[in-house]
């Protein structure tokens, strides 16, 4: 039975809104018909650079019909605006049509049996890169898998070593390359491993230059919660820098972050665009994020945890059609490339 959920949430970006309630209109479509609901949503407190996104940014909630595929854990967009996702364990690429959200599977070969695929980014020219992790606690690196897309299937063509020693951290079981994005000649890598410095928590980031295989520039991204870890990233090139979206999440924590990556390494402080856990009555385990072709933001959820499927595979679309959902703190709108 096909299932579609559409939800529109209007949230206020005005400073000092003090937890005022807004209304959420929800429609559930199924074979039995459509049911409309209106519920109150706490918009939370927003001041300065606090949680906000747009002035009245709608959020559409969609249940994707992915069949037997479990645990989507990454999201990217190709040059035609088509979205692609990667499951953790199922050896397929998942193509998501942006018009009708229909799903197409592309068989994927060449992935080692002992690793999970956790992140995906489009490289152009029919190529993707995949982020990986494994259960080994003694490994010193995780590979990035370079994948070529054929007419009927995709296959791994190359591996790029991502060594944790460049961040002076140690790999952990089931924690690896959780976020991956590309812009221009750069690939940005985000790990689920967390480091600490001076009592603060940070996520290690690495910028890899595609035409210089051994070239890495490292960063520390200061996290915004006591327990959250990075779960997905998306980036685009702006004025010689990478503009990045990131998901920081844990149980009860879903922060959508924005920051810029400078040309040189160092520390990066993000801004919380929206605290989704505070804005939505229910949230899922979002592990993929990407800017859509029209400037909106798409997130996809991993519904597979400890061997069990929990609910449908969910996608959020944030922002209005034809607009860029990211604005500066002064309210100035940025146009999407």
C-alpha positions, 0 to 999 in steps of 0.5 A, a space after each residue: 500500500 502506497 503512503 504519502 504524508 504531506 506536512 506544512 509547518 510555518 515557523 517564525 524567525 523573529 527574535 524573542 518569539 518566546 515559544 509562541 505556538 504556530 499551527 501545523 497542517 497535516 494531511 495523510 493520504 492512503 488507500 483509505 482517503 485523506 485525513 487533514 489535521 491541525 496541531 499546535 507547534 512550539 516555535 521555540 525561542 529565537 534570538 541573535 543567531 539562535 534556531 531559525 530558518 526563513 521567516 515562514 519556511 514550510 516543511 513538507 514531510 514525505 514517506 518514500 516508497 522504497 520497498 524493501 530497502 532499509 536505512 538510507 544514510 546519505 543524500 546528494 543531487 546530480 547535475 540534473 537535479 535528481 536526488 540520490 541516496 545510499 543505504 547502509 547495507 543494501 548494495 544499491 544506489 537509490 534514485 529519487 525523482 524530484 518531480 514525483 518522488 518515485 524511486 529507482 534502484 541501481 545495483 551497486 557492486 564492488 563494496 567490501 562485505 565488512 563495511 557499511 556505506 554511510 554517505 554519498 556525494 555527486 562528483 560529476 561525469 557519472 561519478 559518486 563518492 561514498 563514505 564508509 565505516 565498519 565495526 573494527 575498533 583497531 582500524 586507522 582509516 576508512 576508505 572513500 569509494 569512488 563509484 561509476 554510474 553505468 546504464 544499468 548498474 554502478 560499480 566501485 572503481 577506486 578507493 581513497 584512504 581517509 586516515 584518522 591520524 590527520 585529526 589525531 583521533 581514533 576510529 570507533 566501531 560503527 562510527 566512520 565517514 558519516 558526511 560527504 559533499 563535493 563542490 568544484 575540485 573539493 570533497 569535504 569529509 565529516 566523521 561521526 567521531 567526536 574530539 574534545 579540546 578545552 572542555 568543548 566537543 568538536 567534529 573532525 572535518 577534512 577537505 580533500 582536493 581531487 586533483 591532488 590525491 594526498 592533499 588534505 586540509 583539516 578542521 575542527 567543527 565546534 558542536 552545538 550540543 552535549 551529545 550530538 554528532 554529525 550525521 550528514 553534510 551538503 556543500 556549495 562553493 561561494 566566493 572561494 569558500 565552501 558553504 556547508 549544511 550539516 545535521 547534528 543529531 542524537 536522541 532528542 537532538 536534531 540541529 540543522 547547522 550552517 557554516 563556511 569552510 575557509 581555504 586554510 584549516 582551523 576551527 569552525 563555529 557553525 550557526 544553528 539554522 533550526 532545532 528540528 526537534 523543538 520545531 516538530 512534534 516528532 522527528 526521525 533519525 535524519 542522516 542525509 541532507 542536500 540543497 535541492 536544485 531550486 534552493 530548498 533543503 532536503 533531508 532523508 531519515 535512516 529507519 533501520 536501527 539495531 536490526 529493526 525497521 522503525 516506520 517509513 523512510 522519511 524525507 523532509 523538504 524545507 523551504 518554498 519552491 523557487 526560493 533559497 531557504 538560507 538567509 543571513 542573520 540580518 534577513 538578507 536572502 542569498 540566491 542559490 548557485 
